[in-house]
Amino acid sequence: MTALGMNPFAIGLGLDEDTAAFIAPDDRLEVVGSGSVTIVDPSDIEFSNLYSRSEGDSICLVNVRIHFLVDGWSYDLNRREASHHHVLPG
């Protein structure tokens, strides 16, 4: 979280076991697997104490978005939006 707080243009990703995040050429991340992908979006941080705190102090970040996405969900890395893909049976 410290790294994201200092670089709010970045996006943090966490992958569960047996889960993958495939990134397509259009920068859409697709979640596949039995677990979830955690996405941390710091782009709208309203407050951070990262530059004013003393060493050893806890960090404070306000307005960080977190998504936990499972199989069938995607995340647009440019628009920073999650969406679900409805798969038709067939």
PDB file of N, CA, C and O in Angstrom:
ATOM      1  N   MET A   1       0.819  -1.188   0.000  1.00  0.00           N
ATOM      2  CA  MET A   1       0.000   0.000   0.000  1.00  0.00           C
ATOM      3  C   MET A   1       0.868   1.258   0.000  1.00  0.00           C
ATOM      4  O   MET A   1       0.499   2.275  -0.589  1.00  0.00           O
ATOM      5  N   THR A   2       2.005   1.183   0.655  1.00  0.00           N
ATOM      6  CA  THR A   2       2.908   2.338   0.652  1.00  0.00           C
ATOM      7  C   THR A   2       3.365   2.659  -0.764  1.00  0.00           C
ATOM      8  O   THR A   2       3.362   3.821  -1.170  1.00  0.00           O
ATOM      9  N   ALA A   3       3.755   1.641  -1.513  1.00  0.00           N
ATOM     10  CA  ALA A   3       4.209   1.855  -2.888  1.00  0.00           C
ATOM     11  C   ALA A   3       3.099   2.465  -3.745  1.00  0.00           C
ATOM     12  O   ALA A   3       3.361   3.356  -4.552  1.00  0.00           O
ATOM     13  N   LEU A   4       1.863   1.992  -3.576  1.00  0.00           N
ATOM     14  CA  LEU A   4       0.750   2.543  -4.351  1.00  0.00           C
ATOM     15  C   LEU A   4       0.413   3.962  -3.907  1.00  0.00           C
ATOM     16  O   LEU A   4       0.059   4.805  -4.731  1.00  0.00           O
ATOM     17  N   GLY A   5       0.522   4.227  -2.614  1.00  0.00           N
ATOM     18  CA  GLY A   5       0.262   5.567  -2.124  1.00  0.00           C
ATOM     19  C   GLY A   5       1.254   6.581  -2.661  1.00  0.00           C
ATOM     20  O   GLY A   5       0.915   7.746  -2.869  1.00  0.00           O
ATOM     21  N   MET A   6       2.478   6.135  -2.883  1.00  0.00           N
ATOM     22  CA  MET A   6       3.503   7.024  -3.424  1.00  0.00           C
ATOM     23  C   MET A   6       3.455   7.087  -4.951  1.00  0.00           C
ATOM     24  O   MET A   6       4.068   7.966  -5.556  1.00  0.00           O
ATOM     25  N   ASN A   7       2.732   6.160  -5.572  1.00  0.00           N
ATOM     26  CA  ASN A   7       2.612   6.086  -7.035  1.00  0.00           C
ATOM     27  C   ASN A   7       1.154   5.848  -7.421  1.00  0.00           C
ATOM     28  O   ASN A   7       0.825   4.773  -7.922  1.00  0.00           O
ATOM     29  N   PRO A   8       0.271   6.829  -7.201  1.00  0.00           N
ATOM     30  CA  PRO A   8      -1.164   6.601  -7.419  1.00  0.00           C
ATOM     31  C   PRO A   8      -1.559   6.378  -8.877  1.00  0.00           C
ATOM     32  O   PRO A   8      -2.721   6.082  -9.156  1.00  0.00           O
ATOM     33  N   PHE A   9      -0.620   6.514  -9.806  1.00  0.00           N
ATOM     34  CA  PHE A   9      -0.900   6.202 -11.209  1.00  0.00           C
ATOM     35  C   PHE A   9      -0.885   4.689 -11.440  1.00  0.00           C
ATOM     36  O   PHE A   9      -1.427   4.213 -12.438  1.00  0.00           O
ATOM     37  N   ALA A  10      -0.274   3.935 -10.533  1.00  0.00           N
ATOM     38  CA  ALA A  10      -0.136   2.481 -10.680  1.00  0.00           C
ATOM     39  C   ALA A  10      -1.405   1.772 -10.192  1.00  0.00           C
ATOM     40  O   ALA A  10      -2.271   2.377  -9.560  1.00  0.00           O
ATOM     41  N   ILE A  11      -1.488   0.476 -10.504  1.00  0.00           N
ATOM     42  CA  ILE A  11      -2.576  -0.372 -10.029  1.00  0.00           C
ATOM     43  C   ILE A  11      -1.941  -1.596  -9.384  1.00  0.00           C
ATOM     44  O   ILE A  11      -1.043  -2.212  -9.959  1.00  0.00           O
ATOM     45  N   GLY A  12      -2.404  -1.948  -8.193  1.00  0.00           N
ATOM     46  CA  GLY A  12      -1.888  -3.125  -7.503  1.00  0.00           C
ATOM     47  C   GLY A  12      -2.716  -4.358  -7.832  1.00  0.00           C
ATOM     48  O   GLY A  12      -3.944  -4.289  -7.899  1.00  0.00           O
ATOM     49  N   LEU A  13      -2.040  -5.491  -8.037  1.00  0.00           N
ATOM     50  CA  LEU A  13      -2.719  -6.752  -8.338  1.00  0.00           C
ATOM     51  C   LEU A  13      -2.272  -7.827  -7.365  1.00  0.00           C
ATOM     52  O   LEU A  13      -1.088  -7.938  -7.046  1.00  0.00           O
ATOM     53  N   GLY A  14      -3.222  -8.613  -6.898  1.00  0.00           N
ATOM     54  CA  GLY A  14      -2.933  -9.775  -6.078  1.00  0.00           C
ATOM     55  C   GLY A  14      -3.658 -10.965  -6.655  1.00  0.00           C
ATOM     56  O   GLY A  14      -4.838 -10.863  -6.993  1.00  0.00           O
ATOM     57  N   LEU A  15      -2.981 -12.092  -6.777  1.00  0.00           N
ATOM     58  CA  LEU A  15      -3.572 -13.282  -7.388  1.00  0.00           C
ATOM     59  C   LEU A  15      -3.696 -14.400  -6.365  1.00  0.00           C
ATOM     60  O   LEU A  15      -2.733 -14.724  -5.672  1.00  0.00           O
ATOM     61  N   ASP A  16      -4.884 -14.988  -6.272  1.00  0.00           N
ATOM     62  CA  ASP A  16      -5.075 -16.182  -5.457  1.00  0.00           C
ATOM     63  C   ASP A  16      -4.480 -17.383  -6.170  1.00  0.00           C
ATOM     64  O   ASP A  16      -4.220 -17.352  -7.373  1.00  0.00           O
ATOM     65  N   GLU A  17      -4.272 -18.427  -5.409  1.00  0.00           N
ATOM     66  CA  GLU A  17      -3.809 -19.698  -5.974  1.00  0.00           C
ATOM     67  C   GLU A  17      -4.834 -20.192  -6.995  1.00  0.00           C
ATOM     68  O   GLU A  17      -6.034 -19.981  -6.823  1.00  0.00           O
ATOM     69  N   ASP A  18      -4.370 -20.838  -8.040  1.00  0.00           N
ATOM     70  CA  ASP A  18      -5.225 -21.385  -9.108  1.00  0.00           C
ATOM     71  C   ASP A  18      -6.041 -20.308  -9.820  1.00  0.00           C
ATOM     72  O   ASP A  18      -7.148 -20.573 -10.287  1.00  0.00           O
ATOM     73  N   THR A  19      -5.500 -19.104  -9.901  1.00  0.00           N
ATOM     74  CA  THR A  19      -6.195 -17.994 -10.552  1.00  0.00           C
ATOM     75  C   THR A  19      -5.196 -17.218 -11.407  1.00  0.00           C
ATOM     76  O   THR A  19      -4.034 -17.057 -11.033  1.00  0.00           O
ATOM     77  N   ALA A  20      -5.665 -16.739 -12.560  1.00  0.00           N
ATOM     78  CA  ALA A  20      -4.808 -15.979 -13.466  1.00  0.00           C
ATOM     79  C   ALA A  20      -5.488 -14.671 -13.854  1.00  0.00           C
ATOM     80  O   ALA A  20      -6.713 -14.551 -13.828  1.00  0.00           O
ATOM     81  N   ALA A  21      -4.665 -13.704 -14.211  1.00  0.00           N
ATOM     82  CA  ALA A  21      -5.142 -12.429 -14.736  1.00  0.00           C
ATOM     83  C   ALA A  21      -4.498 -12.257 -16.108  1.00  0.00           C
ATOM     84  O   ALA A  21      -3.315 -11.930 -16.209  1.00  0.00           O
ATOM     85  N   PHE A  22      -5.269 -12.475 -17.145  1.00  0.00           N
ATOM     86  CA  PHE A  22      -4.779 -12.326 -18.515  1.00  0.00           C
ATOM     87  C   PHE A  22      -5.039 -10.899 -18.973  1.00  0.00           C
ATOM     88  O   PHE A  22      -6.162 -10.407 -18.864  1.00  0.00           O
ATOM     89  N   ILE A  23      -4.016 -10.233 -19.482  1.00  0.00           N
ATOM     90  CA  ILE A  23      -4.169  -8.866 -19.951  1.00  0.00           C
ATOM     91  C   ILE A  23      -4.140  -8.867 -21.475  1.00  0.00           C
ATOM     92  O   ILE A  23      -3.141  -9.239 -22.092  1.00  0.00           O
ATOM     93  N   ALA A  24      -5.264  -8.440 -22.075  1.00  0.00           N
ATOM     94  CA  ALA A  24      -5.427  -8.404 -23.525  1.00  0.00           C
ATOM     95  C   ALA A  24      -4.723  -7.171 -24.096  1.00  0.00           C
ATOM     96  O   ALA A  24      -4.385  -6.253 -23.349  1.00  0.00           O
ATOM     97  N   PRO A  25      -4.502  -7.141 -25.409  1.00  0.00           N
ATOM     98  CA  PRO A  25      -3.851  -5.983 -26.040  1.00  0.00           C
ATOM     99  C   PRO A  25      -4.581  -4.659 -25.798  1.00  0.00           C
ATOM    100  O   PRO A  25      -3.964  -3.596 -25.859  1.00  0.00           O
ATOM    101  N   ASP A  26      -5.888  -4.712 -25.526  1.00  0.00           N
ATOM    102  CA  ASP A  26      -6.647  -3.485 -25.261  1.00  0.00           C
ATOM    103  C   ASP A  26      -6.610  -3.086 -23.781  1.00  0.00           C
ATOM    104  O   ASP A  26      -7.386  -2.235 -23.345  1.00  0.00           O
ATOM    105  N   ASP A  27      -5.703  -3.705 -23.010  1.00  0.00           N
ATOM    106  CA  ASP A  27      -5.512  -3.422 -21.588  1.00  0.00           C
ATOM    107  C   ASP A  27      -6.721  -3.804 -20.733  1.00  0.00           C
ATOM    108  O   ASP A  27      -7.000  -3.176 -19.712  1.00  0.00           O
ATOM    109  N   ARG A  28      -7.423  -4.834 -21.164  1.00  0.00           N
ATOM    110  CA  ARG A  28      -8.512  -5.381 -20.350  1.00  0.00           C
ATOM    111  C   ARG A  28      -7.986  -6.638 -19.676  1.00  0.00           C
ATOM    112  O   ARG A  28      -7.520  -7.562 -20.341  1.00  0.00           O
ATOM    113  N   LEU A  29      -8.064  -6.665 -18.363  1.00  0.00           N
ATOM    114  CA  LEU A  29      -7.612  -7.798 -17.567  1.00  0.00           C
ATOM    115  C   LEU A  29      -8.783  -8.768 -17.399  1.00  0.00           C
ATOM    116  O   LEU A  29      -9.865  -8.370 -16.967  1.00  0.00           O
ATOM    117  N   GLU A  30      -8.567 -10.033 -17.738  1.00  0.00           N
ATOM    118  CA  GLU A  30      -9.606 -11.057 -17.622  1.00  0.00           C
ATOM    119  C   GLU A  30      -9.234 -12.017 -16.493  1.00  0.00           C
ATOM    120  O   GLU A  30      -8.101 -12.496 -16.434  1.00  0.00           O
ATOM    121  N   VAL A  31     -10.175 -12.296 -15.605  1.00  0.00           N
ATOM    122  CA  VAL A  31      -9.937 -13.192 -14.472  1.00  0.00           C
ATOM    123  C   VAL A  31     -10.409 -14.594 -14.831  1.00  0.00           C
ATOM    124  O   VAL A  31     -11.537 -14.788 -15.282  1.00  0.00           O
ATOM    125  N   VAL A  32      -9.524 -15.574 -14.623  1.00  0.00           N
ATOM    126  CA  VAL A  32      -9.834 -16.980 -14.893  1.00  0.00           C
ATOM    127  C   VAL A  32      -9.298 -17.808 -13.733  1.00  0.00           C
ATOM    128  O   VAL A  32      -8.159 -17.623 -13.304  1.00  0.00           O
ATOM    129  N   GLY A  33     -10.127 -18.727 -13.226  1.00  0.00           N
ATOM    130  CA  GLY A  33      -9.657 -19.626 -12.185  1.00  0.00           C
ATOM    131  C   GLY A  33     -10.654 -19.780 -11.052  1.00  0.00           C
ATOM    132  O   GLY A  33     -11.767 -19.256 -11.098  1.00  0.00           O
ATOM    133  N   SER A  34     -10.220 -20.518 -10.026  1.00  0.00           N
ATOM    134  CA  SER A  34     -11.128 -20.843  -8.926  1.00  0.00           C
ATOM    135  C   SER A  34     -11.069 -19.841  -7.778  1.00  0.00           C
ATOM    136  O   SER A  34     -11.919 -19.879  -6.889  1.00  0.00           O
ATOM    137  N   GLY A  35     -10.085 -18.949  -7.778  1.00  0.00           N
ATOM    138  CA  GLY A  35      -9.961 -17.950  -6.715  1.00  0.00           C
ATOM    139  C   GLY A  35     -10.355 -16.575  -7.201  1.00  0.00           C
ATOM    140  O   GLY A  35     -11.255 -16.429  -8.028  1.00  0.00           O
ATOM    141  N   SER A  36      -9.676 -15.567  -6.683  1.00  0.00           N
ATOM    142  CA  SER A  36      -9.989 -14.200  -7.091  1.00  0.00           C
ATOM    143  C   SER A  36      -8.713 -13.412  -7.360  1.00  0.00           C
ATOM    144  O   SER A  36      -7.612 -13.799  -6.968  1.00  0.00           O
ATOM    145  N   VAL A  37      -8.910 -12.294  -8.045  1.00  0.00           N
ATOM    146  CA  VAL A  37      -7.846 -11.326  -8.278  1.00  0.00           C
ATOM    147  C   VAL A  37      -8.229 -10.074  -7.486  1.00  0.00           C
ATOM    148  O   VAL A  37      -9.344  -9.567  -7.606  1.00  0.00           O
ATOM    149  N   THR A  38      -7.303  -9.595  -6.690  1.00  0.00           N
ATOM    150  CA  THR A  38      -7.515  -8.361  -5.937  1.00  0.00           C
ATOM    151  C   THR A  38      -6.882  -7.218  -6.720  1.00  0.00           C
ATOM    152  O   THR A  38      -5.715  -7.283  -7.106  1.00  0.00           O
ATOM    153  N   ILE A  39      -7.665  -6.177  -6.946  1.00  0.00           N
ATOM    154  CA  ILE A  39      -7.185  -5.000  -7.655  1.00  0.00           C
ATOM    155  C   ILE A  39      -7.274  -3.809  -6.707  1.00  0.00           C
ATOM    156  O   ILE A  39      -8.335  -3.521  -6.152  1.00  0.00           O
ATOM    157  N   VAL A  40      -6.157  -3.128  -6.531  1.00  0.00           N
ATOM    158  CA  VAL A  40      -6.099  -1.945  -5.670  1.00  0.00           C
ATOM    159  C   VAL A  40      -5.854  -0.733  -6.562  1.00  0.00           C
ATOM    160  O   VAL A  40      -4.830  -0.640  -7.239  1.00  0.00           O
ATOM    161  N   ASP A  41      -6.810   0.192  -6.551  1.00  0.00           N
ATOM    162  CA  ASP A  41      -6.755   1.388  -7.394  1.00  0.00           C
ATOM    163  C   ASP A  41      -6.596   2.622  -6.507  1.00  0.00           C
ATOM    164  O   ASP A  41      -7.556   3.048  -5.865  1.00  0.00           O
ATOM    165  N   PRO A  42      -5.387   3.203  -6.463  1.00  0.00           N
ATOM    166  CA  PRO A  42      -5.151   4.370  -5.626  1.00  0.00           C
ATOM    167  C   PRO A  42      -5.342   5.708  -6.346  1.00  0.00           C
ATOM    168  O   PRO A  42      -4.972   6.753  -5.810  1.00  0.00           O
ATOM    169  N   SER A  43      -5.911   5.689  -7.544  1.00  0.00           N
ATOM    170  CA  SER A  43      -5.936   6.900  -8.375  1.00  0.00           C
ATOM    171  C   SER A  43      -6.746   8.048  -7.790  1.00  0.00           C
ATOM    172  O   SER A  43      -6.530   9.202  -8.159  1.00  0.00           O
ATOM    173  N   ASP A  44      -7.682   7.752  -6.877  1.00  0.00           N
ATOM    174  CA  ASP A  44      -8.524   8.804  -6.309  1.00  0.00           C
ATOM    175  C   ASP A  44      -8.184   9.123  -4.858  1.00  0.00           C
ATOM    176  O   ASP A  44      -9.031   9.629  -4.122  1.00  0.00           O
ATOM    177  N   ILE A  45      -6.958   8.834  -4.440  1.00  0.00           N
ATOM    178  CA  ILE A  45      -6.572   9.112  -3.059  1.00  0.00           C
ATOM    179  C   ILE A  45      -6.834  10.584  -2.734  1.00  0.00           C
ATOM    180  O   ILE A  45      -6.410  11.483  -3.460  1.00  0.00           O
ATOM    181  N   GLU A  46      -7.546  10.805  -1.621  1.00  0.00           N
ATOM    182  CA  GLU A  46      -7.860  12.163  -1.178  1.00  0.00           C
ATOM    183  C   GLU A  46      -6.874  12.660  -0.128  1.00  0.00           C
ATOM    184  O   GLU A  46      -6.638  13.862  -0.002  1.00  0.00           O
ATOM    185  N   PHE A  47      -6.302  11.725   0.622  1.00  0.00           N
ATOM    186  CA  PHE A  47      -5.352  12.102   1.662  1.00  0.00           C
ATOM    187  C   PHE A  47      -4.331  10.992   1.843  1.00  0.00           C
ATOM    188  O   PHE A  47      -4.672   9.810   1.790  1.00  0.00           O
ATOM    189  N   SER A  48      -3.094  11.370   2.055  1.00  0.00           N
ATOM    190  CA  SER A  48      -2.014  10.444   2.362  1.00  0.00           C
ATOM    191  C   SER A  48      -1.069  11.108   3.352  1.00  0.00           C
ATOM    192  O   SER A  48      -0.750  12.289   3.216  1.00  0.00           O
ATOM    193  N   ASN A  49      -0.623  10.348   4.348  1.00  0.00           N
ATOM    194  CA  ASN A  49       0.366  10.877   5.282  1.00  0.00           C
ATOM    195  C   ASN A  49       1.767  10.351   4.980  1.00  0.00           C
ATOM    196  O   ASN A  49       2.664  10.465   5.815  1.00  0.00           O
ATOM    197  N   LEU A  50       1.959   9.780   3.797  1.00  0.00           N
ATOM    198  CA  LEU A  50       3.211   9.108   3.476  1.00  0.00           C
ATOM    199  C   LEU A  50       4.426  10.023   3.514  1.00  0.00           C
ATOM    200  O   LEU A  50       5.522   9.571   3.846  1.00  0.00           O
ATOM    201  N   TYR A  51       4.258  11.279   3.187  1.00  0.00           N
ATOM    202  CA  TYR A  51       5.398  12.180   3.140  1.00  0.00           C
ATOM    203  C   TYR A  51       5.571  12.983   4.429  1.00  0.00           C
ATOM    204  O   TYR A  51       6.565  13.691   4.594  1.00  0.00           O
ATOM    205  N   SER A  52       4.603  12.873   5.342  1.00  0.00           N
ATOM    206  CA  SER A  52       4.689  13.649   6.580  1.00  0.00           C
ATOM    207  C   SER A  52       4.858  12.779   7.825  1.00  0.00           C
ATOM    208  O   SER A  52       5.056  13.306   8.920  1.00  0.00           O
ATOM    209  N   ARG A  53       4.786  11.487   7.679  1.00  0.00           N
ATOM    210  CA  ARG A  53       4.871  10.611   8.853  1.00  0.00           C
ATOM    211  C   ARG A  53       6.325  10.335   9.214  1.00  0.00           C
ATOM    212  O   ARG A  53       7.229  10.491   8.393  1.00  0.00           O
ATOM    213  N   SER A  54       6.523   9.927  10.444  1.00  0.00           N
ATOM    214  CA  SER A  54       7.853   9.534  10.913  1.00  0.00           C
ATOM    215  C   SER A  54       8.055   8.054  10.652  1.00  0.00           C
ATOM    216  O   SER A  54       7.085   7.303  10.543  1.00  0.00           O
ATOM    217  N   GLU A  55       9.300   7.629  10.552  1.00  0.00           N
ATOM    218  CA  GLU A  55       9.603   6.220  10.328  1.00  0.00           C
ATOM    219  C   GLU A  55       8.975   5.387  11.448  1.00  0.00           C
ATOM    220  O   GLU A  55       9.105   5.715  12.628  1.00  0.00           O
ATOM    221  N   GLY A  56       8.310   4.332  11.069  1.00  0.00           N
ATOM    222  CA  GLY A  56       7.655   3.463  12.038  1.00  0.00           C
ATOM    223  C   GLY A  56       6.195   3.801  12.279  1.00  0.00           C
ATOM    224  O   GLY A  56       5.459   2.992  12.844  1.00  0.00           O
ATOM    225  N   ASP A  57       5.759   5.000  11.853  1.00  0.00           N
ATOM    226  CA  ASP A  57       4.348   5.375  11.994  1.00  0.00           C
ATOM    227  C   ASP A  57       3.510   4.604  10.972  1.00  0.00           C
ATOM    228  O   ASP A  57       3.990   4.248   9.896  1.00  0.00           O
ATOM    229  N   SER A  58       2.273   4.360  11.324  1.00  0.00           N
ATOM    230  CA  SER A  58       1.350   3.707  10.397  1.00  0.00           C
ATOM    231  C   SER A  58       1.002   4.651   9.258  1.00  0.00           C
ATOM    232  O   SER A  58       1.063   5.872   9.396  1.00  0.00           O
ATOM    233  N   ILE A  59       0.633   4.051   8.121  1.00  0.00           N
ATOM    234  CA  ILE A  59       0.248   4.884   6.984  1.00  0.00           C
ATOM    235  C   ILE A  59      -1.260   5.137   7.019  1.00  0.00           C
ATOM    236  O   ILE A  59      -2.032   4.337   7.548  1.00  0.00           O
ATOM    237  N   CYS A  60      -1.650   6.258   6.445  1.00  0.00           N
ATOM    238  CA  CYS A  60      -3.058   6.625   6.321  1.00  0.00           C
ATOM    239  C   CYS A  60      -3.305   6.998   4.865  1.00  0.00           C
ATOM    240  O   CYS A  60      -2.689   7.925   4.338  1.00  0.00           O
ATOM    241  N   LEU A  61      -4.208   6.269   4.223  1.00  0.00           N
ATOM    242  CA  LEU A  61      -4.618   6.555   2.854  1.00  0.00           C
ATOM    243  C   LEU A  61      -6.141   6.608   2.840  1.00  0.00           C
ATOM    244  O   LEU A  61      -6.797   5.697   3.346  1.00  0.00           O
ATOM    245  N   VAL A  62      -6.706   7.661   2.267  1.00  0.00           N
ATOM    246  CA  VAL A  62      -8.153   7.823   2.222  1.00  0.00           C
ATOM    247  C   VAL A  62      -8.626   7.750   0.776  1.00  0.00           C
ATOM    248  O   VAL A  62      -8.059   8.394  -0.107  1.00  0.00           O
ATOM    249  N   ASN A  63      -9.668   6.962   0.543  1.00  0.00           N
ATOM    250  CA  ASN A  63     -10.328   6.798  -0.753  1.00  0.00           C
ATOM    251  C   ASN A  63      -9.507   5.947  -1.727  1.00  0.00           C
ATOM    252  O   ASN A  63      -9.237   6.355  -2.856  1.00  0.00           O
ATOM    253  N   VAL A  64      -9.123   4.769  -1.269  1.00  0.00           N
ATOM    254  CA  VAL A  64      -8.476   3.769  -2.125  1.00  0.00           C
ATOM    255  C   VAL A  64      -9.549   2.744  -2.487  1.00  0.00           C
ATOM    256  O   VAL A  64     -10.241   2.231  -1.607  1.00  0.00           O
ATOM    257  N   ARG A  65      -9.689   2.445  -3.777  1.00  0.00           N
ATOM    258  CA  ARG A  65     -10.696   1.467  -4.220  1.00  0.00           C
ATOM    259  C   ARG A  65     -10.067   0.083  -4.304  1.00  0.00           C
ATOM    260  O   ARG A  65      -8.952  -0.082  -4.798  1.00  0.00           O
ATOM    261  N   ILE A  66     -10.811  -0.917  -3.806  1.00  0.00           N
ATOM    262  CA  ILE A  66     -10.351  -2.304  -3.858  1.00  0.00           C
ATOM    263  C   ILE A  66     -11.455  -3.152  -4.481  1.00  0.00           C
ATOM    264  O   ILE A  66     -12.622  -3.052  -4.102  1.00  0.00           O
ATOM    265  N   HIS A  67     -11.067  -3.986  -5.442  1.00  0.00           N
ATOM    266  CA  HIS A  67     -11.989  -4.908  -6.098  1.00  0.00           C
ATOM    267  C   HIS A  67     -11.488  -6.331  -5.873  1.00  0.00           C
ATOM    268  O   HIS A  67     -10.286  -6.584  -5.953  1.00  0.00           O
ATOM    269  N   PHE A  68     -12.388  -7.246  -5.595  1.00  0.00           N
ATOM    270  CA  PHE A  68     -12.083  -8.677  -5.529  1.00  0.00           C
ATOM    271  C   PHE A  68     -12.884  -9.327  -6.641  1.00  0.00           C
ATOM    272  O   PHE A  68     -14.094  -9.508  -6.510  1.00  0.00           O
ATOM    273  N   LEU A  69     -12.221  -9.680  -7.737  1.00  0.00           N
ATOM    274  CA  LEU A  69     -12.903 -10.185  -8.925  1.00  0.00           C
ATOM    275  C   LEU A  69     -12.657 -11.678  -9.095  1.00  0.00           C
ATOM    276  O   LEU A  69     -11.551 -12.165  -8.860  1.00  0.00           O
ATOM    277  N   VAL A  70     -13.697 -12.400  -9.505  1.00  0.00           N
ATOM    278  CA  VAL A  70     -13.611 -13.845  -9.707  1.00  0.00           C
ATOM    279  C   VAL A  70     -13.778 -14.173 -11.189  1.00  0.00           C
ATOM    280  O   VAL A  70     -13.983 -13.287 -12.020  1.00  0.00           O
ATOM    281  N   ASP A  71     -13.685 -15.455 -11.497  1.00  0.00           N
ATOM    282  CA  ASP A  71     -13.804 -15.962 -12.865  1.00  0.00           C
ATOM    283  C   ASP A  71     -15.014 -15.346 -13.565  1.00  0.00           C
ATOM    284  O   ASP A  71     -16.112 -15.313 -13.008  1.00  0.00           O
ATOM    285  N   GLY A  72     -14.807 -14.864 -14.778  1.00  0.00           N
ATOM    286  CA  GLY A  72     -15.887 -14.256 -15.545  1.00  0.00           C
ATOM    287  C   GLY A  72     -15.933 -12.746 -15.441  1.00  0.00           C
ATOM    288  O   GLY A  72     -16.710 -12.099 -16.143  1.00  0.00           O
ATOM    289  N   TRP A  73     -15.122 -12.182 -14.585  1.00  0.00           N
ATOM    290  CA  TRP A  73     -15.062 -10.723 -14.443  1.00  0.00           C
ATOM    291  C   TRP A  73     -13.834 -10.190 -15.158  1.00  0.00           C
ATOM    292  O   TRP A  73     -12.859 -10.910 -15.375  1.00  0.00           O
ATOM    293  N   SER A  74     -13.896  -8.925 -15.518  1.00  0.00           N
ATOM    294  CA  SER A  74     -12.749  -8.275 -16.147  1.00  0.00           C
ATOM    295  C   SER A  74     -12.580  -6.882 -15.555  1.00  0.00           C
ATOM    296  O   SER A  74     -13.458  -6.366 -14.863  1.00  0.00           O
ATOM    297  N   TYR A  75     -11.431  -6.293 -15.847  1.00  0.00           N
ATOM    298  CA  TYR A  75     -11.128  -4.964 -15.348  1.00  0.00           C
ATOM    299  C   TYR A  75     -10.425  -4.192 -16.446  1.00  0.00           C
ATOM    300  O   TYR A  75      -9.395  -4.629 -16.959  1.00  0.00           O
ATOM    301  N   ASP A  76     -10.979  -3.045 -16.807  1.00  0.00           N
ATOM    302  CA  ASP A  76     -10.385  -2.183 -17.818  1.00  0.00           C
ATOM    303  C   ASP A  76      -9.305  -1.346 -17.137  1.00  0.00           C
ATOM    304  O   ASP A  76      -9.614  -0.465 -16.335  1.00  0.00           O
ATOM    305  N   LEU A  77      -8.041  -1.619 -17.456  1.00  0.00           N
ATOM    306  CA  LEU A  77      -6.926  -0.948 -16.802  1.00  0.00           C
ATOM    307  C   LEU A  77      -6.837   0.530 -17.161  1.00  0.00           C
ATOM    308  O   LEU A  77      -6.273   1.309 -16.393  1.00  0.00           O
ATOM    309  N   ASN A  78      -7.376   0.934 -18.299  1.00  0.00           N
ATOM    310  CA  ASN A  78      -7.349   2.346 -18.700  1.00  0.00           C
ATOM    311  C   ASN A  78      -8.487   3.134 -18.049  1.00  0.00           C
ATOM    312  O   ASN A  78      -8.272   4.230 -17.531  1.00  0.00           O
ATOM    313  N   ARG A  79      -9.685   2.576 -18.077  1.00  0.00           N
ATOM    314  CA  ARG A  79     -10.849   3.256 -17.500  1.00  0.00           C
ATOM    315  C   ARG A  79     -10.998   2.976 -16.010  1.00  0.00           C
ATOM    316  O   ARG A  79     -11.750   3.657 -15.313  1.00  0.00           O
ATOM    317  N   ARG A  80     -10.265   1.955 -15.523  1.00  0.00           N
ATOM    318  CA  ARG A  80     -10.297   1.547 -14.117  1.00  0.00           C
ATOM    319  C   ARG A  80     -11.712   1.186 -13.681  1.00  0.00           C
ATOM    320  O   ARG A  80     -12.234   1.680 -12.683  1.00  0.00           O
ATOM    321  N   GLU A  81     -12.315   0.289 -14.488  1.00  0.00           N
ATOM    322  CA  GLU A  81     -13.683  -0.158 -14.229  1.00  0.00           C
ATOM    323  C   GLU A  81     -13.777  -1.667 -14.339  1.00  0.00           C
ATOM    324  O   GLU A  81     -13.190  -2.272 -15.236  1.00  0.00           O
ATOM    325  N   ALA A  82     -14.520  -2.273 -13.420  1.00  0.00           N
ATOM    326  CA  ALA A  82     -14.773  -3.708 -13.440  1.00  0.00           C
ATOM    327  C   ALA A  82     -16.072  -3.982 -14.179  1.00  0.00           C
ATOM    328  O   ALA A  82     -16.986  -3.158 -14.172  1.00  0.00           O
ATOM    329  N   SER A  83     -16.148  -5.147 -14.819  1.00  0.00           N
ATOM    330  CA  SER A  83     -17.386  -5.560 -15.482  1.00  0.00           C
ATOM    331  C   SER A  83     -17.448  -7.080 -15.514  1.00  0.00           C
ATOM    332  O   SER A  83     -16.425  -7.760 -15.432  1.00  0.00           O
ATOM    333  N   HIS A  84     -18.653  -7.593 -15.633  1.00  0.00           N
ATOM    334  CA  HIS A  84     -18.886  -9.036 -15.666  1.00  0.00           C
ATOM    335  C   HIS A  84     -19.261  -9.442 -17.075  1.00  0.00           C
ATOM    336  O   HIS A  84     -20.048  -8.768 -17.739  1.00  0.00           O
ATOM    337  N   HIS A  85     -18.687 -10.556 -17.530  1.00  0.00           N
ATOM    338  CA  HIS A  85     -19.007 -11.089 -18.846  1.00  0.00           C
ATOM    339  C   HIS A  85     -20.058 -12.161 -18.698  1.00  0.00           C
ATOM    340  O   HIS A  85     -19.835 -13.184 -18.050  1.00  0.00           O
ATOM    341  N   HIS A  86     -21.201 -11.923 -19.298  1.00  0.00           N
ATOM    342  CA  HIS A  86     -22.268 -12.915 -19.274  1.00  0.00           C
ATOM    343  C   HIS A  86     -22.030 -13.901 -20.397  1.00  0.00           C
ATOM    344  O   HIS A  86     -22.091 -13.535 -21.570  1.00  0.00           O
ATOM    345  N   VAL A  87     -21.763 -15.130 -20.055  1.00  0.00           N
ATOM    346  CA  VAL A  87     -21.480 -16.163 -21.053  1.00  0.00           C
ATOM    347  C   VAL A  87     -22.778 -16.897 -21.350  1.00  0.00           C
ATOM    348  O   VAL A  87     -23.411 -17.441 -20.446  1.00  0.00           O
ATOM    349  N   LEU A  88     -23.168 -16.912 -22.607  1.00  0.00           N
ATOM    350  CA  LEU A  88     -24.388 -17.614 -23.009  1.00  0.00           C
ATOM    351  C   LEU A  88     -24.100 -19.107 -23.104  1.00  0.00           C
ATOM    352  O   LEU A  88     -23.055 -19.502 -23.622  1.00  0.00           O
ATOM    353  N   PRO A  89     -25.012 -19.943 -22.612  1.00  0.00           N
ATOM    354  CA  PRO A  89     -24.807 -21.392 -22.741  1.00  0.00           C
ATOM    355  C   PRO A  89     -24.841 -21.797 -24.202  1.00  0.00           C
ATOM    356  O   PRO A  89     -25.534 -21.183 -25.014  1.00  0.00           O
ATOM    357  N   GLY A  90     -24.102 -22.814 -24.521  1.00  0.00           N
ATOM    358  CA  GLY A  90     -24.153 -23.200 -25.919  1.00  0.00           C
ATOM    359  C   GLY A  90     -23.084 -24.101 -26.285  1.00  0.00           C
ATOM    360  O   GLY A  90     -22.995 -24.517 -27.441  1.00  0.00           O
TER     361      GLY A  90
END
